[in-house]
Amino acid sequence: MQKSFVVTGVLEITRSGLGYVVVNNGNGDVLVRQGNFNTALHGDTVSVKIIKESATTKKKEGRIVDVIARRQTEFVGHLQLSTNFAFFIPDTERPMPDIFIPLDKLNGAKNKEKVIARLIKWDKGDKKPEGEIIGILSSEDENDAAMKEILAQAGFPLSFEKNVLAETAQLPTELNQKEIEKRRDYRDVLTFTIDPVDAKDFDDAISIKKIKNNLYELGIHIADVSYYVEPNTALDDEAYSRATSVYLPDRVNPMLPEKISNELCSLRPHEDKFTFSAIFEITTSGEIKKQWIGRTVIHSDHRFTYEDVQAIIESEEGIYTEQILLLNNITQKWRKQRFQKGAINFSSQEVRFVLNDKGKPIGITIKESKEAHQLIEECMLLANKSIAEFVANHKTKDGKEIPFPYRVHDKPNEDKLTPFIAFARKYGHQFNIDTPEKIAASFNEMLQAVQGLPEQHVLEQLGIRTMSKAIYTEKNIGHYGLGFVYYCHFTSPIRRYPDILVHRIVASILKDKPIVDKKMEEKCKHCSERERAAMECERAGNKYKQVEFMKDRLGEIFEGVVSGVASFGFWVETVEHKCEGLISIVDLNDYDEFKLIESEYALVGRRSGRQFRMGDKVMIKVVAANLEKRQLDYEWVPTANSDKKKSNTKNAPNRKKKRK
């Protein structure tokens, strides 16, 4: 094997300063020492030249020769100002060089202020990168700095560059009359949106019209972002680079500038808007008779919140009651059929923070999925599934598959499924693993059986962990979790770039000139990676708020549920607030010596037989809240019941049997 070949991968820099280029070719990662980074920073996609390779271990060492793509160009840190120059000192655990800031690029920042800097130039041969200050962070607003740091570290820009905003400003605010004439006009059909109470960007709207007895026309109308965001523009490049909006507890970091996301493309009430629509003729029993896909113009008559619609469903009173109840009846039938056909019915609980005017959390509520949410969910699933099937049924001029960003979800991972099935059996649940369909049916039987039982949470959480991650790819393998052969994302183009790609491809097929994008798989991988990064940001943002909330509750005792176990301790999520913290095994040493039993998902005391198993309820005290590390530390509070278990050590094995 030649020693001086070049490979591509992503640079990961450790806290010690060593770098590893993670390569996806299966031949192992490449070690890069600090002097060989050659302007590359943590997270960058790079080309690395192999300069050494061990004949025995096959371990490689290399030198970075080129930076293909920067993951992060904006950084949070402090300004160090001298008479003739300034440097930006990044706040980062991983080593990176200071950034030289010319005095005309300070934008009002003063010495020692916490700021946001943008990297604008770092040519080969330059000792230091050059940048500009694009924001000053208030020393009093820790929360704002923390949220911006979470976004910046994940590679999401905190603002739009001037050329992107200039292009956006040129977009017409009035609908073009010639364009209206090319589209189906739905402005006289009853249309409304249903969204969260605090939503500003309305991607989707629903229209409903009676055709005759027992037959209705359902329109699922999606903001026509691709009409405004055209390929090969700065605006499109920026949207692709971000690939997704990021939703943090107190803000949205948008994929598109506000003029598009909240004005031009937001389907606001009493405004005419361009949309891309999937129209269905359906019976009152939910049977689909016909479908049409194409570009439309709509006029939303009303803006509902989920709470508004839920109140109408429950009271059978309010505006457009007849239409809401009809849609709820049909979508509930679709939902039932979906689960009967193999979709897996995992319930999910999302946390919502109640914030004061300074962004400080003063309460935490749990968002539940009710019929109003399910009404919209089923309509969007229908549109996404139908669009993917429409594309799959078309071919290129030479009879090949059209490159398309399918949303796929693989079967459960067997290595994770096997121990989970063994664990579920302890609670009396049997799994049929003969086919993927029978596995899904077994999951649904279990999920239905555990509703309201103490083990519900643990079995749901562990069940979700057995599942593969959904991704974008042009290689369609279906969506296992939803039970669909064809699926894509069509319904949220304001906040997801793959939806824009889908709109463009569908439009090209409707013109009988299908787009053949040879870089589709590369785009799918990029969008999947950015989606994962956004999810990590959202988790980090939620964790920060949880720590901030619990910081005012040090010393207080709460009921919790064991949510994870490891050799060094176990995690507990409070029942009331869903705030997760760690109980260290060191803090349990006074009680007993505990050992991890992986097959039981439990820590077990050697002398007492006392178990801390996933799903167990325990009492905890909040003992530490570290905002910088986003960590909560809890202390286990023994109760009379647990003390009894400690003294009754002889019966530990029998007690274990009873638990089974």
C-alpha positions as CSV (number, residue, x, y, z in Angstrom):
1,M,0.0,0.0,0.0
2,Q,1.3,3.5,-0.9
3,K,2.0,5.7,2.1
4,S,1.2,9.0,0.4
5,F,-2.3,8.7,-0.8
6,V,-5.0,11.3,0.1
7,V,-8.4,10.5,1.8
8,T,-11.3,12.7,2.8
9,G,-13.0,12.9,6.1
10,V,-14.1,15.0,9.1
11,L,-11.5,16.4,11.5
12,E,-12.1,15.8,15.2
13,I,-9.8,17.6,17.6
14,T,-9.4,16.3,21.1
15,R,-9.0,18.5,24.2
16,S,-5.4,17.5,24.3
17,G,-4.9,19.0,20.8
18,L,-4.5,15.8,18.8
19,G,-6.6,15.5,15.7
20,Y,-8.3,12.5,14.0
21,V,-9.7,12.6,10.6
22,V,-12.8,10.3,10.6
23,V,-12.9,8.5,7.3
24,N,-16.0,6.6,6.1
25,N,-14.2,4.1,3.9
26,G,-13.8,1.5,6.7
27,N,-9.9,1.7,6.7
28,G,-9.6,3.5,10.0
29,D,-9.2,7.1,11.2
30,V,-6.1,9.1,10.5
31,L,-4.1,10.7,13.3
32,V,-3.1,14.3,12.7
33,R,-0.7,16.2,15.0
34,Q,-1.3,19.9,15.8
35,G,1.4,21.2,13.5
36,N,-0.2,19.4,10.5
37,F,-3.8,20.9,10.7
38,N,-3.0,23.4,7.9
39,T,-5.9,25.9,8.7
40,A,-8.4,23.1,9.5
41,L,-10.6,23.5,12.6
42,H,-12.7,21.0,14.5
43,G,-15.6,19.6,12.5
44,D,-14.2,20.7,9.1
45,T,-14.4,18.3,6.1
46,V,-10.8,17.9,4.9
47,S,-8.4,16.1,2.6
48,V,-5.6,14.4,4.5
49,K,-2.4,13.0,3.0
50,I,-1.2,9.8,4.7
51,I,2.5,10.2,5.7
52,K,2.9,7.2,7.9
53,E,1.3,3.8,8.3
54,S,2.2,1.0,10.8
55,A,2.8,-2.3,9.1
56,T,1.5,-4.2,12.1
57,T,-1.4,-2.1,13.5
58,K,-2.3,-0.3,10.2
59,K,-2.7,2.9,12.2
60,K,-2.2,5.9,10.0
61,E,-0.8,9.4,10.5
62,G,-1.4,12.2,8.1
63,R,-1.1,15.9,7.2
64,I,-4.2,17.9,6.2
65,V,-3.7,19.3,2.7
66,D,-7.0,21.0,2.0
67,V,-10.1,22.2,3.8
68,I,-13.1,21.2,1.7
69,A,-15.8,22.7,3.9
70,R,-15.9,24.5,7.2
71,R,-18.4,23.3,9.7
72,Q,-18.2,26.4,11.9
73,T,-17.4,30.0,10.8
74,E,-18.9,31.9,13.8
75,F,-17.5,31.6,17.3
76,V,-18.3,32.9,20.8
77,G,-15.4,34.3,22.8
78,H,-13.7,37.5,24.2
79,L,-12.0,40.4,22.5
80,Q,-8.4,41.4,23.4
81,L,-7.8,44.9,22.1
82,S,-4.4,46.6,21.7
83,T,-3.6,50.0,20.2
84,N,-3.0,48.9,16.6
85,F,-4.8,45.5,16.5
86,A,-7.2,43.1,18.2
87,F,-7.5,39.4,18.7
88,F,-10.6,37.3,19.3
89,I,-10.0,34.6,21.9
90,P,-12.5,31.8,21.4
91,D,-14.3,30.1,24.4
92,T,-13.7,26.5,23.5
93,E,-12.5,23.4,25.2
94,R,-10.6,22.3,22.1
95,P,-7.5,24.1,21.0
96,M,-7.9,26.6,18.2
97,P,-5.9,29.7,17.2
98,D,-6.9,33.2,18.2
99,I,-8.5,35.2,15.3
100,F,-6.9,38.4,14.2
101,I,-9.5,41.3,14.0
102,P,-8.6,44.4,12.0
103,L,-9.6,47.6,13.9
104,D,-12.1,48.5,11.2
105,K,-13.9,45.2,11.8
106,L,-14.6,45.6,15.5
107,N,-18.2,46.9,14.9
108,G,-18.2,48.8,18.2
109,A,-16.8,46.0,20.4
110,K,-14.6,47.0,23.3
111,N,-11.7,45.3,25.1
112,K,-12.6,42.1,27.1
113,E,-16.2,42.1,25.9
114,K,-17.9,38.8,25.1
115,V,-18.5,38.8,21.4
116,I,-19.4,36.7,18.4
117,A,-16.7,36.6,15.7
118,R,-17.0,35.4,12.1
119,L,-14.0,33.8,10.3
120,I,-13.7,35.6,7.0
121,K,-10.2,34.6,5.7
122,W,-7.5,32.0,6.5
123,D,-5.3,31.3,3.5
124,K,-2.6,28.7,3.4
125,G,0.6,30.2,4.8
126,D,-1.2,32.7,7.1
127,K,-0.2,32.2,10.7
128,K,-3.5,33.4,12.1
129,P,-7.1,33.4,10.7
130,E,-8.7,36.8,10.1
131,G,-12.2,37.7,11.2
132,E,-14.8,40.3,12.1
133,I,-16.9,41.0,15.1
134,I,-20.6,40.5,14.2
135,G,-22.2,40.6,17.6
136,I,-21.7,41.8,21.2
137,L,-23.1,39.6,24.0
138,S,-24.4,41.2,27.2
139,S,-22.5,40.2,30.3
140,E,-25.8,40.2,32.1
141,D,-27.5,37.8,29.7
142,E,-25.9,34.4,30.3
143,N,-28.8,32.6,28.6
144,D,-28.4,34.5,25.3
145,A,-24.7,33.8,25.2
146,A,-25.3,30.1,26.0
147,M,-27.9,29.6,23.3
148,K,-25.7,31.3,20.7
149,E,-22.7,29.3,21.7
150,I,-24.7,26.0,21.3
151,L,-25.7,27.1,17.8
152,A,-22.3,28.3,16.8
153,Q,-20.5,25.2,18.0
154,A,-22.8,23.0,15.9
155,G,-21.9,25.1,12.8
156,F,-25.2,27.0,12.5
157,P,-24.7,30.7,11.6
158,L,-26.3,33.2,13.9
159,S,-27.1,35.7,11.3
160,F,-27.5,36.0,7.5
161,E,-24.7,37.6,5.4
162,K,-25.4,40.8,3.5
163,N,-25.6,39.2,0.0
164,V,-28.3,36.8,1.3
165,L,-30.4,39.6,2.8
166,A,-29.9,41.7,-0.3
167,E,-31.3,38.9,-2.5
168,T,-34.2,38.4,-0.1
169,A,-35.0,42.1,-0.2
170,Q,-35.4,41.9,-4.0
171,L,-38.2,39.3,-3.8
172,P,-41.6,40.6,-4.7
173,T,-44.1,41.1,-1.9
174,E,-47.1,41.1,-4.3
175,L,-48.3,37.9,-6.1
176,N,-47.5,37.9,-9.8
177,Q,-50.8,37.9,-11.8
178,K,-49.3,35.8,-14.7
179,E,-48.1,33.3,-12.1
180,I,-51.6,33.1,-10.5
181,E,-53.1,32.3,-13.9
182,K,-50.8,29.3,-14.2
183,R,-52.0,27.8,-11.0
184,R,-55.2,26.2,-9.6
185,D,-57.1,28.8,-7.7
186,Y,-58.3,27.7,-4.3
187,R,-59.0,31.1,-2.8
188,D,-62.7,30.6,-2.7
189,V,-62.4,27.3,-0.8
190,L,-62.6,27.2,3.0
191,T,-59.0,27.0,4.1
192,F,-57.4,27.2,7.6
193,T,-54.1,26.6,9.4
194,I,-53.6,24.7,12.7
195,D,-50.4,25.4,14.5
196,P,-48.8,25.9,18.0
197,V,-50.0,29.0,19.8
198,D,-46.5,30.7,19.4
199,A,-45.9,29.8,15.8
200,K,-44.9,32.5,13.3
201,D,-44.1,30.5,10.2
202,F,-47.2,28.6,8.9
203,D,-45.9,25.9,6.4
204,D,-49.2,24.1,5.8
205,A,-52.9,24.8,5.5
206,I,-55.9,22.5,5.1
207,S,-58.9,23.1,2.8
208,I,-62.2,21.2,2.8
209,K,-65.1,21.3,0.3
210,K,-68.1,19.2,-0.1
211,I,-68.5,17.7,-3.6
212,K,-71.7,15.7,-3.0
213,N,-73.2,13.5,-0.2
214,N,-70.4,11.4,1.3
215,L,-67.7,12.9,-0.9
216,Y,-65.4,15.7,0.0
217,E,-62.3,17.4,-1.5
218,L,-59.4,17.7,1.0
219,G,-56.6,20.0,0.1
220,I,-53.2,19.9,1.8
221,H,-51.5,23.1,0.9
222,I,-47.8,23.7,1.5
223,A,-45.9,27.0,1.3
224,D,-44.3,27.2,-2.2
225,V,-40.8,28.2,-1.0
226,S,-39.2,26.9,-4.1
227,Y,-41.0,29.6,-6.1
228,Y,-38.9,32.2,-4.2
229,V,-35.7,30.3,-3.4
230,E,-34.2,29.5,-6.8
231,P,-31.2,27.2,-7.4
232,N,-27.7,28.8,-7.8
233,T,-28.5,31.9,-5.7
234,A,-26.8,33.0,-2.5
235,L,-30.2,32.5,-0.8
236,D,-30.3,28.9,-1.9
237,D,-26.7,28.2,-1.0
238,E,-27.3,29.5,2.5
239,A,-30.5,27.5,2.9
240,Y,-28.7,24.3,1.8
241,S,-25.7,25.0,4.1
242,R,-28.0,25.3,7.1
243,A,-30.4,22.6,5.8
244,T,-32.8,23.1,8.8
245,S,-34.1,25.6,11.2
246,V,-33.1,25.0,14.9
247,Y,-35.7,25.3,17.6
248,L,-34.3,26.2,21.0
249,P,-36.5,26.9,24.1
250,D,-36.5,30.7,23.7
251,R,-35.8,31.2,19.9
252,V,-35.7,29.8,16.4
253,N,-32.5,30.0,14.4
254,P,-34.1,30.0,10.9
255,M,-33.0,28.3,7.7
256,L,-34.4,31.2,5.7
257,P,-34.5,35.0,6.4
258,E,-37.5,36.3,8.2
259,K,-39.0,38.0,5.2
260,I,-39.5,34.5,3.6
261,S,-40.2,32.4,6.7
262,N,-42.6,34.8,8.5
263,E,-43.9,36.9,5.6
264,L,-43.8,35.8,1.9
265,C,-44.2,32.1,2.5
266,S,-46.0,32.0,5.8
267,L,-49.6,31.0,5.2
268,R,-51.0,33.8,7.3
269,P,-54.8,34.3,7.6
270,H,-56.6,36.6,5.2
271,E,-53.6,36.8,2.7
272,D,-53.3,35.2,-0.7
273,K,-50.3,32.9,-0.9
274,F,-48.6,30.6,-3.5
275,T,-48.7,27.0,-2.4
276,F,-47.7,23.5,-3.6
277,S,-50.7,21.2,-3.0
278,A,-51.8,17.6,-2.8
279,I,-55.6,17.4,-3.3
280,F,-57.7,14.3,-2.5
281,E,-61.2,13.3,-3.1
282,I,-62.2,11.3,0.0
283,T,-65.4,9.7,1.4
284,T,-66.6,10.2,4.9
285,S,-65.2,6.7,5.7
286,G,-61.7,8.0,4.7
287,E,-61.5,6.2,1.3
288,I,-59.4,8.1,-1.2
289,K,-61.0,8.2,-4.7
290,K,-58.7,10.6,-6.6
291,Q,-55.6,12.7,-6.1
292,W,-54.1,15.7,-7.8
293,I,-50.7,17.3,-7.2
294,G,-49.7,20.7,-8.4
295,R,-49.1,24.4,-7.8
296,T,-51.9,26.5,-6.4
297,V,-52.9,29.9,-4.9
298,I,-54.9,29.9,-1.6
299,H,-56.4,32.3,0.9
300,S,-56.4,31.2,4.5
301,D,-59.7,32.1,6.2
302,H,-58.7,31.3,9.8
303,R,-55.7,30.6,12.0
304,F,-56.4,27.9,14.6
305,T,-54.2,26.9,17.4
306,Y,-54.1,23.3,18.4
307,E,-55.9,24.2,21.6
308,D,-58.7,25.9,19.6
309,V,-59.2,22.8,17.5
310,Q,-59.0,20.4,20.5
311,A,-61.7,22.5,22.3
312,I,-64.0,22.2,19.2
313,I,-63.4,18.5,19.0
314,E,-64.3,18.1,22.7
315,S,-67.2,20.5,23.0
316,E,-68.5,20.2,19.4
317,E,-68.9,23.9,19.3
318,G,-67.1,26.8,17.6
319,I,-66.2,28.2,14.2
320,Y,-66.2,25.6,11.3
321,T,-67.3,22.9,13.8
322,E,-68.8,20.7,11.0
323,Q,-65.5,20.7,9.0
324,I,-63.3,20.1,12.0
325,L,-65.3,17.2,13.3
326,L,-65.5,15.7,9.8
327,L,-61.7,15.9,9.4
328,N,-61.1,14.5,12.9
329,N,-63.4,11.6,12.2
330,I,-61.6,10.7,9.0
331,T,-58.0,11.3,10.3
332,Q,-58.7,9.1,13.4
333,K,-59.8,6.3,11.0
334,W,-56.5,6.8,9.0
335,R,-54.5,6.7,12.2
336,K,-56.2,3.4,13.3
337,Q,-55.6,1.9,9.9
338,R,-52.0,3.0,9.9
339,F,-51.3,1.1,13.1
340,Q,-53.2,-1.9,11.9
341,K,-50.9,-1.9,8.8
342,G,-47.7,-1.9,10.8
343,A,-46.9,1.6,11.9
344,I,-45.4,1.6,15.5
345,N,-47.4,3.6,18.0
346,F,-44.7,5.1,20.2
347,S,-46.1,7.9,22.3
348,S,-43.9,10.9,22.9
349,Q,-43.8,13.6,25.5
350,E,-42.2,16.9,24.7
351,V,-41.2,19.5,27.3
352,R,-42.2,23.1,26.9
353,F,-40.6,25.8,29.1
354,V,-42.6,28.7,30.5
355,L,-40.2,31.6,30.3
356,N,-40.3,35.1,31.9
357,D,-39.5,38.2,29.8
358,K,-35.7,37.6,30.4
359,G,-35.9,34.0,29.1
360,K,-35.6,32.5,32.5
361,P,-37.6,29.3,33.0
362,I,-40.3,29.7,35.6
363,G,-42.3,26.6,34.8
364,I,-42.2,23.4,32.7
365,T,-45.2,21.8,31.0
366,I,-45.5,18.6,29.1
367,K,-46.9,18.7,25.6
368,E,-49.2,15.9,24.8
369,S,-50.3,14.6,21.4
370,K,-54.1,15.1,21.3
371,E,-56.6,14.6,18.5
372,A,-56.0,18.1,17.1
373,H,-52.3,17.3,16.7
374,Q,-53.1,13.9,15.2
375,L,-55.5,15.6,12.7
376,I,-52.7,17.6,11.2
377,E,-50.2,14.8,11.6
378,E,-52.3,12.3,9.5
379,C,-52.9,14.9,6.8
380,M,-49.2,15.6,6.5
381,L,-48.3,11.9,6.5
382,L,-50.8,11.4,3.7
383,A,-49.2,14.2,1.6
384,N,-45.7,13.1,2.2
385,K,-46.5,9.5,1.4
386,S,-48.5,10.4,-1.8
387,I,-45.7,12.7,-3.1
388,A,-43.0,10.0,-2.6
389,E,-45.2,7.4,-4.4
390,F,-45.9,9.9,-7.2
391,V,-42.2,10.4,-7.8
392,A,-41.4,6.7,-7.5
393,N,-43.9,6.0,-10.2
394,H,-42.1,8.3,-12.7
395,K,-38.8,7.6,-14.5
396,T,-36.2,9.7,-16.3
397,K,-36.3,9.9,-20.1
398,D,-34.0,6.9,-20.3
399,G,-36.2,4.8,-17.9
400,K,-34.0,5.2,-14.8
401,E,-35.1,6.1,-11.2
402,I,-35.3,9.8,-10.6
403,P,-32.7,10.9,-7.9
404,F,-35.0,11.9,-5.0
405,P,-34.5,12.5,-1.2
406,Y,-36.6,9.8,0.3
407,R,-37.1,9.8,4.0
408,V,-36.3,6.2,5.1
409,H,-36.3,4.3,8.3
410,D,-34.6,0.9,8.5
411,K,-35.7,-2.2,10.5
412,P,-34.7,-2.4,14.2
413,N,-31.0,-3.1,14.9
414,E,-30.8,-6.8,15.8
415,D,-28.0,-6.3,18.3
416,K,-30.2,-3.8,20.3
417,L,-33.5,-5.7,19.7
418,T,-32.3,-9.1,21.2
419,P,-31.6,-7.8,24.7
420,F,-34.7,-5.6,24.6
421,I,-36.9,-8.6,23.8
422,A,-35.3,-10.5,26.7
423,F,-36.0,-7.6,29.0
424,A,-39.6,-7.1,27.8
425,R,-40.2,-10.9,28.5
426,K,-39.5,-10.2,32.2
427,Y,-42.7,-8.1,32.2
428,G,-44.7,-10.8,30.4
429,H,-44.4,-9.4,26.8
430,Q,-43.7,-11.9,24.0
431,F,-42.2,-10.8,20.6
432,N,-42.7,-12.5,17.3
433,I,-39.6,-11.9,15.3
434,D,-40.4,-14.0,12.2
435,T,-40.8,-10.9,10.0
436,P,-40.4,-7.1,10.3
437,E,-44.2,-6.8,10.2
438,K,-44.6,-9.2,13.1
439,I,-42.0,-7.3,15.1
440,A,-43.9,-4.1,14.6
441,A,-47.2,-5.8,15.6
442,S,-45.5,-7.2,18.8
443,F,-44.3,-3.6,19.6
444,N,-47.8,-2.3,19.3
445,E,-49.3,-5.1,21.4
446,M,-46.7,-4.3,24.1
447,L,-47.2,-0.5,23.9
448,Q,-50.9,-0.9,24.3
449,A,-50.6,-3.4,27.2
450,V,-48.3,-1.1,29.2
451,Q,-50.5,2.1,29.1
452,G,-50.6,3.5,32.6
453,L,-48.4,0.8,34.1
454,P,-45.2,1.6,36.1
455,E,-43.1,0.0,33.4
456,Q,-44.6,2.0,30.5
457,H,-41.9,4.7,30.5
458,V,-38.9,2.3,30.6
459,L,-40.3,-0.1,27.9
460,E,-41.1,2.9,25.6
461,Q,-37.7,4.5,26.0
462,L,-35.8,1.2,25.6
463,G,-38.0,0.3,22.6
464,I,-37.2,3.6,20.9
465,R,-33.5,3.0,21.4
466,T,-33.7,-0.3,19.5
467,M,-34.9,1.7,16.4
468,S,-32.7,2.8,13.6
469,K,-32.4,6.5,12.9
470,A,-34.5,8.0,10.0
471,I,-32.3,9.6,7.3
472,Y,-32.5,11.1,3.8
473,T,-31.3,9.0,0.9
474,E,-32.0,8.4,-2.7
475,K,-31.9,4.6,-2.0
476,N,-35.5,3.9,-1.0
477,I,-36.0,1.1,1.6
478,G,-39.3,2.4,2.9
479,H,-40.1,3.8,6.4
480,Y,-40.4,1.0,8.9
481,G,-41.7,3.1,11.8
482,L,-44.5,4.5,9.8
483,G,-45.2,1.3,7.9
484,F,-44.9,3.1,4.5
485,V,-43.2,1.8,1.3
486,Y,-42.7,5.3,0.0
487,Y,-42.1,8.4,2.2
488,C,-40.5,11.8,1.9
489,H,-40.6,15.2,3.5
490,F,-42.8,17.6,1.5
491,T,-44.7,19.6,4.1
492,S,-42.2,21.9,5.8
493,P,-40.1,23.7,3.2
494,I,-39.8,26.8,5.4
495,R,-37.7,24.9,8.0
496,R,-36.3,21.9,6.1
497,Y,-34.1,22.0,2.9
498,P,-35.0,18.4,1.7
499,D,-38.6,19.6,1.3
500,I,-37.4,22.3,-1.1
501,L,-35.6,19.7,-3.1
502,V,-38.8,17.6,-3.2
503,H,-40.8,20.5,-4.4
504,R,-38.4,21.2,-7.3
505,I,-38.3,17.6,-8.4
506,V,-42.1,17.3,-8.3
507,A,-42.4,20.5,-10.3
508,S,-40.0,19.2,-12.9
509,I,-41.9,16.0,-13.3
510,L,-45.2,17.9,-13.7
511,K,-43.5,19.8,-16.6
512,D,-42.3,16.4,-18.0
513,K,-38.7,17.5,-17.5
514,P,-37.5,15.5,-14.5
515,I,-34.4,16.9,-12.7
516,V,-31.6,14.4,-12.7
517,D,-29.4,15.6,-9.8
518,K,-26.1,13.5,-9.7
519,K,-25.3,15.0,-6.3
520,M,-28.5,14.0,-4.7
521,E,-27.0,11.4,-2.3
522,E,-24.3,13.9,-1.2
523,K,-27.1,16.4,-0.5
524,C,-29.1,13.8,1.4
525,K,-26.0,13.0,3.6
526,H,-25.5,16.7,4.3
527,C,-29.1,17.3,5.3
528,S,-29.1,14.2,7.5
529,E,-26.0,15.4,9.3
530,R,-27.4,18.9,9.8
531,E,-30.6,17.4,11.1
532,R,-28.7,15.4,13.7
533,A,-26.7,18.6,14.6
534,A,-30.0,20.5,15.0
535,M,-31.4,17.8,17.3
536,E,-28.3,17.9,19.4
537,C,-28.6,21.7,19.7
538,E,-32.3,21.3,20.7
539,R,-31.3,18.7,23.4
540,A,-28.5,21.0,24.7
541,G,-30.9,24.0,24.8
542,N,-33.5,22.0,26.7
543,K,-30.8,20.7,29.1
544,Y,-29.5,24.2,29.7
545,K,-33.1,25.4,30.6
546,Q,-33.6,22.3,32.9
547,V,-30.4,23.1,34.8
548,E,-31.3,26.8,35.0
549,F,-34.7,25.8,36.3
550,M,-33.4,23.3,38.9
551,K,-30.6,25.8,40.0
552,D,-33.3,27.6,42.1
553,R,-34.3,24.2,43.7
554,L,-31.1,23.0,45.2
555,G,-31.8,21.0,48.3
556,E,-35.4,20.2,47.3
557,I,-36.6,16.6,47.1
558,F,-38.6,15.2,44.1
559,E,-40.0,12.0,42.9
560,G,-38.2,10.6,39.9
561,V,-37.9,7.6,37.5
562,V,-34.6,5.9,36.7
563,S,-34.0,6.8,33.1
564,G,-30.6,5.2,32.4
565,V,-27.9,3.1,34.1
566,A,-24.1,2.9,33.7
567,S,-21.2,1.5,35.7
568,F,-20.6,4.9,37.3
569,G,-24.1,5.6,38.4
570,F,-27.7,6.1,37.2
571,W,-29.8,8.9,35.7
572,V,-33.1,10.0,37.2
573,E,-35.8,12.0,35.4
574,T,-38.1,13.9,37.8
575,V,-41.7,13.0,37.3
576,E,-43.0,16.6,37.6
577,H,-40.5,18.5,35.4
578,K,-38.8,15.8,33.2
579,C,-35.4,17.1,34.4
580,E,-32.7,14.5,34.2
581,G,-29.7,14.3,36.6
582,L,-27.0,11.8,37.5
583,I,-26.6,10.0,40.8
584,S,-23.0,8.9,41.1
585,I,-22.1,5.4,42.2
586,V,-19.6,7.1,44.6
587,D,-22.5,8.6,46.5
588,L,-24.1,5.2,46.9
589,N,-21.0,3.6,48.5
590,D,-22.2,4.4,52.1
591,Y,-25.3,2.3,51.3
592,D,-23.8,-0.6,49.4
593,E,-21.3,-1.6,46.7
594,F,-23.2,-1.5,43.4
595,K,-22.5,-3.3,40.2
596,L,-24.0,-2.9,36.7
597,I,-26.0,-5.8,35.4
598,E,-26.4,-4.9,31.7
599,S,-29.0,-7.6,30.9
600,E,-31.3,-6.2,33.7
601,Y,-30.6,-2.5,32.8
602,A,-29.9,-2.2,36.6
603,L,-27.3,-1.4,39.3
604,V,-27.5,-4.1,41.9
605,G,-26.1,-3.9,45.5
606,R,-23.6,-6.8,46.3
607,R,-24.8,-7.1,49.9
608,S,-28.3,-5.8,49.9
609,G,-29.6,-6.9,46.6
610,R,-31.0,-3.4,46.3
611,Q,-31.7,-2.6,42.6
612,F,-31.9,0.6,40.7
613,R,-33.4,-0.5,37.4
614,M,-34.6,1.6,34.5
615,G,-38.2,2.5,35.2
616,D,-38.0,2.3,39.0
617,K,-39.4,5.2,41.0
618,V,-37.0,6.8,43.5
619,M,-36.8,10.0,45.6
620,I,-34.0,12.4,44.8
621,K,-32.5,15.6,46.2
622,V,-31.0,18.2,43.8
623,V,-27.5,18.8,45.0
624,A,-25.7,20.6,42.1
625,A,-26.6,22.5,38.9
626,N,-23.7,23.3,36.5
627,L,-24.9,25.7,33.8
628,E,-21.6,25.7,32.0
629,K,-21.5,21.9,31.6
630,R,-25.3,21.6,31.4
631,Q,-25.3,19.0,34.2
632,L,-27.5,18.2,37.1
633,D,-26.3,16.1,40.1
634,Y,-28.9,14.4,42.3
635,E,-28.6,12.4,45.5
636,W,-30.6,9.4,46.2
637,V,-33.0,9.8,49.2
638,P,-33.7,6.4,50.8
639,T,-37.4,5.9,51.9
640,A,-38.8,3.6,54.5
641,N,-39.4,1.1,51.8
642,S,-35.8,1.2,50.5
643,D,-34.4,1.0,54.1
644,K,-36.5,-2.1,54.7
645,K,-34.9,-3.6,51.6
646,K,-31.5,-2.9,52.9
647,S,-32.1,-4.7,56.2
648,N,-33.8,-7.7,54.6
649,T,-30.7,-8.9,52.6
650,K,-31.3,-12.6,53.0
651,N,-34.5,-12.4,50.9
652,A,-32.9,-10.4,48.0
653,P,-33.0,-13.3,45.5
654,N,-36.7,-14.0,46.3
655,R,-37.6,-10.4,46.0
656,K,-36.0,-10.3,42.6
657,K,-38.2,-13.2,41.5
658,K,-41.3,-11.5,42.6
659,R,-40.3,-8.4,40.6
660,K,-40.2,-10.5,37.5
